[in-house]
């Protein structure tokens, strides 16, 4: 179990660090710089430029019989709640895998609260990158 706990810590640190790095990129890079960087990298690797990638993705979605929404809607927002509920399940799964928890009344509640607050902080940060010019 000690190995499992260490691996979990490493994976969590890497995941959160990755989130912070991409959020810093979105915070300090405007849209035109991002698109230009994408296009330069795409040209270097003979891949799709930014607009071609978006058009290809949109076409693939439409070909599957779905429609890519052009704005926010309640249906998709409520649908994300399913994925959000997995955050709660994670702390319970860890408890079952790890076995006995000394203070489940505190540990699981704090884990669930953290599972809500940390992603909410990251999502708010990302949203503020697009709301605040």
C-alpha positions in Angstrom: 0.0 0.0 0.0 2.9 2.3 0.6 4.0 2.0 -3.1 0.4 2.7 -4.1 0.3 5.8 -2.0 3.6 7.1 -3.4 2.4 6.5 -7.0 -0.8 8.3 -6.3 1.0 11.3 -4.9 3.3 11.4 -7.9 0.4 11.1 -10.4 -1.5 13.8 -8.6 1.4 16.2 -8.5 2.1 15.7 -12.3 -1.6 16.1 -13.1 -2.0 19.3 -11.1 1.3 20.7 -12.5 0.1 20.0 -16.0 -3.2 21.8 -15.3 -1.3 24.8 -14.0 1.1 24.9 -17.0 -1.7 24.9 -19.5 -3.6 27.5 -17.5 -0.5 29.7 -17.5 -0.3 29.3 -21.2 -3.9 30.4 -21.6 -3.5 33.2 -19.1 -0.5 34.8 -20.7 -1.0 34.0 -24.4 -3.7 35.8 -26.4 -5.7 34.0 -29.0 -3.7 35.2 -32.0 -0.4 34.2 -30.4 -1.8 30.8 -29.6 -3.1 30.2 -33.1 0.2 31.4 -34.6 2.1 29.0 -32.3 -0.3 26.2 -33.3 0.2 26.9 -37.0 4.0 27.1 -36.7 4.1 23.7 -34.9 1.6 22.2 -37.4 3.8 23.4 -40.3 6.9 21.9 -38.7 5.2 18.5 -38.4 3.1 18.7 -41.6 -0.1 18.6 -39.6 -3.4 20.5 -39.7 -3.3 24.2 -39.0 -5.7 25.6 -36.4 -8.6 26.4 -38.7 -8.3 23.2 -40.6 -8.2 21.2 -37.3 -11.4 22.9 -36.1 -13.2 22.3 -39.4 -12.1 18.7 -39.4 -13.3 18.2 -35.9 -16.6 20.0 -36.6 -17.1 17.8 -39.8 -16.4 14.6 -37.9 -18.9 15.5 -35.2 -21.6 16.5 -37.8 -20.9 13.3 -39.8 -21.7 11.3 -36.7 -25.1 12.9 -36.6 -24.4 15.3 -33.8 -24.2 19.1 -33.8 -21.4 21.0 -32.2 -23.0 23.7 -30.1 -22.0 27.3 -30.8 -22.8 28.6 -27.3 -23.4 27.5 -23.8 -26.5 25.4 -23.0 -28.1 23.7 -20.0 -28.1 20.2 -21.5 -24.3 20.0 -21.9 -23.7 21.7 -18.6 -25.9 19.1 -16.7 -24.2 16.4 -18.7 -20.8 17.4 -17.3 -22.2 16.7 -13.8 -21.9 13.0 -14.6 -18.1 13.4 -15.0 -18.1 15.6 -12.0 -19.7 12.9 -9.9 -16.7 10.7 -10.7 -14.6 13.0 -8.5 -16.7 11.9 -5.5 -16.3 8.2 -6.4 -12.6 8.6 -6.5 -12.2 9.2 -2.8 -14.5 6.3 -2.0 -12.5 4.0 -4.3 -9.3 5.0 -2.7 -10.8 4.2 0.7 -11.8 0.8 -0.4 -8.4 0.1 -2.1 -6.3 1.4 0.8 -8.4 -0.3 3.5 -9.0 1.3 6.8 -9.0 5.0 7.2 -8.3 6.4 10.6 -10.9 9.2 10.4 -13.3 8.5 7.5 -15.7 11.1 8.9 -13.1 13.8 8.3 -11.0 12.3 5.5 -13.7 11.4 3.0 -15.6 14.7 3.6 -12.3 16.7 3.1 -11.5 14.7 0.0 -14.9 15.3 -1.5 -14.7 19.0 -0.7 -11.2 19.2 -2.3 -12.5 17.2 -5.3 -15.0 20.0 -5.8 -12.9 23.1 -4.9 -9.7 22.3 -6.8 -11.4 21.7 -10.2 -13.7 24.6 -9.6 -10.7 26.9 -9.0 -9.0 25.6 -12.2 -12.3 26.0 -14.2 -12.8 29.5 -12.8 -9.3 30.4 -13.7 -9.7 29.2 -17.3 -13.1 31.0 -17.6 -11.5 34.2 -16.4 -8.9 34.0 -19.2 -11.7 34.2 -21.7 -14.0 36.6 -19.9 -11.4 39.2 -18.9 -9.6 40.5 -22.1 
